[in-house]
Amino acid sequence: MAAQRRNLMQSHQSWTDDLPLCQMCGVGTAPNCVYGSDGKGTQSHTNEDGHLRFRGEDGCFLYGVFNGYDGSRVASFASQCLTAELLLGQLNSSHTDNDVRRILTQAFDVVEKSYFETIDDALAEKAHLSNYLLPHNENQKVQERLKEVEQEVSGGATAVVALILNNKLYIANVGTNRALLCKSSSDGQNQVLQIGRPHSTDNEEELQRLVALGVDSARVRQAGQIAGQSSTRRLGDYRVKVNYNEIDLLSAAKTKPIIAEPEIHGSQSLDNVTGFLLLMSEGLINALESAHGPEQANQEIVAMVAAELAQQTSLEAAAQSVVERVKRLHHDVYVSGRQRATYCSRHEDMTLLIRTLNYPLADGALTPTQGGRIYPVSVPYSNSQSTSKTSVTLSLVMPSQSTLTNGTNTASTLEEGTPTPGSQSPTATLQSTNTQTQSSSSSSGDGSLFRQRGSQAAQPDETGRVPPYVDFSQFYRLWGSDHSDGQSTQGGLGPQ
């Protein structure tokens, strides 16, 4: 069996090639990036993240996001093997919550053991070469081969997995990715639940687990990382699993301190739930928190998702647009030179999976109630607990009726009439996404995205104009392309 798994790892074949993909979710990704002094970014390594999104039998759905590091080997293996351990007849509608939790835990255990079976031979060769080099440390060929073998066996991954069975949600987490469940209420409010806490060096429960094994938690907390990663639970990574006694921080441990056992949350009933589920890689979370601080990160990502779902016609496009937004936001903070710019010199691979739950998607860029064309307008806002600023895109609809509305199904926070020249003089109704966040560890505040502008007035330029507060550039471009009946955008709608 180990040989079969090794052969599969080296091929492009997948155990799960014949499983149907779930059409109720979308995935967005972006590769890692390091910024130069000129603000231009370069990719430092190949994308190491992975994901899965499959529809099984008996109303079973499986989703996952894997944050790989030091190579994509573990993330790729885990996404395939975990699916094979869960969707090939192991789960059915008769299983109880305890049954499901047990099967999930067993699946992660099989993934971990199976992965190490695939690198057994390489680890043995690595030990042999290392011993040979002790008296022959000038042998260049042996040194080169040892380096190759080390690359073959290095690396690991963290994972967040969502299972829906009998319309109940289960979350299994290993490491530092994140799961958010957003529920939209009848009055238009978005309630956001962060499911679980990251297994990291600042998680008190994880530190206490390490203390019980003989590890000095104060040193771990001060270091912030263990063998280059902040996670205290991970898949793979032979350094902290096989050779942990050679790592200074872990050398006093009585037994293996870095584990692959998932923390499982659920079940949570999804009956009558309208909203969406988000699975995010650590790279996406860190990029947003680096740019704006961690206080409002959950609310911000939910607001972005809600805005994109209101104007995109596919979940794939919505997820990708949100990732691109976070990437652009992170870059803009870096080039701004503001207070948080020092945290934004680079970001890791980013992955976002969106699974909708009875949540309406834009229909050909038309609102379901009024019809009309959606035009994006970018409005800046500031985080009340951060000095950084960004913008959120509102979806303005230009229907045949004289009304402009935001495409998102959220509570109105700003409403005013804005008469415009011409036959279509709409009244603008701008709405922000009002969110409330809950977590197993803490509450992150009121979630209001739009803050009052500073009292200092903007200074006019040499032409007597002040910088625009609302960016209508996309609005003008799309309006111009849709109404190019002899007048261009510059000649018609738009600033003169």
PEHU-V313307 format. One record per pair of residues at least 24 apart in sequence whose ideal C-beta (glycine too) atoms are under 6 Angstrom apart, sorted by the first residue. I is the first residue (numbers start at 0). J is the second residue. Records with the same first field share a line. If there is no record, write none. Layout:
I = J  J
This chain:
1 = 116
4 = 113  117
5 = 117
8 = 117
13 = 79
14 = 79  83
15 = 79  82
18 = 53
19 = 54
20 = 52
21 = 52  54  60
23 = 355
24 = 52  314  352  354
25 = 314  315  317  318  353
26 = 50  318  352
27 = 318  319  321  322  351
28 = 350
29 = 322  326  349
30 = 348
31 = 347  348
32 = 346
33 = 345
34 = 333  344
38 = 334
46 = 348
47 = 71  348
48 = 280  348  350
49 = 74  75  78
50 = 350  352
51 = 78  82
53 = 82  86
55 = 86
57 = 91  92
59 = 90  164
60 = 163
61 = 85  86  162
62 = 161  352  354
63 = 160
64 = 159  176  278  280  350  352
65 = 156  158
66 = 157  176  280  281
67 = 156
69 = 153  154
70 = 154
72 = 154
73 = 154  155  156  234  235
74 = 156
76 = 114
77 = 110  156  234
80 = 110  113
81 = 106  110
84 = 109
92 = 165
96 = 266
99 = 169
100 = 263
103 = 171  263
107 = 259  261
111 = 234  259
114 = 235
118 = 152
121 = 148  151  152
122 = 152
124 = 148
152 = 237
155 = 233  234  235  236
156 = 234
157 = 230  233
159 = 278
166 = 269  270
167 = 266  268
168 = 265  267  269
169 = 265  266
170 = 194  264  265
171 = 261  263
172 = 262
173 = 232  259  261
174 = 198  230  232  233
175 = 199  230  281
176 = 280  281
177 = 279  284
178 = 278
179 = 277  297
180 = 276
181 = 274  275  301
182 = 272  274
183 = 273  274
187 = 409  410
188 = 410  433
189 = 301  432  434
190 = 435
191 = 297  301  434  436
192 = 437
193 = 297  438
194 = 264
195 = 262  264  439
196 = 439  440
198 = 230  231  232
199 = 229
200 = 229
205 = 231
209 = 256
212 = 252  253  256
213 = 251  252  253
214 = 252  256
218 = 248
219 = 248
232 = 258
234 = 259
269 = 356
272 = 356
273 = 357  358
274 = 356  358
275 = 353  355  356  358
276 = 354
278 = 352
279 = 351
280 = 350
282 = 347  348  349
283 = 349  351
286 = 325  329  346
287 = 325
289 = 342  343
290 = 328  329  332  343
291 = 382  385  387
292 = 385
294 = 384  443
295 = 382
297 = 436
298 = 434  436  446
301 = 434
302 = 391  432  448
305 = 407  432
306 = 392  407
308 = 360
309 = 361  394  406  407
310 = 361  373  394  406
311 = 361
312 = 361  363
314 = 353
318 = 351  353
321 = 351
322 = 349  351
328 = 389
332 = 387
337 = 387
338 = 386
339 = 387
366 = 396  406
369 = 398
370 = 398
371 = 396  397  398
372 = 397
373 = 406
374 = 474  477
375 = 473
376 = 469  471  474
377 = 470
378 = 469
380 = 448  449  450
381 = 450
383 = 450
393 = 429
401 = 425
402 = 426
403 = 427
404 = 428
405 = 429  430
407 = 432
409 = 433
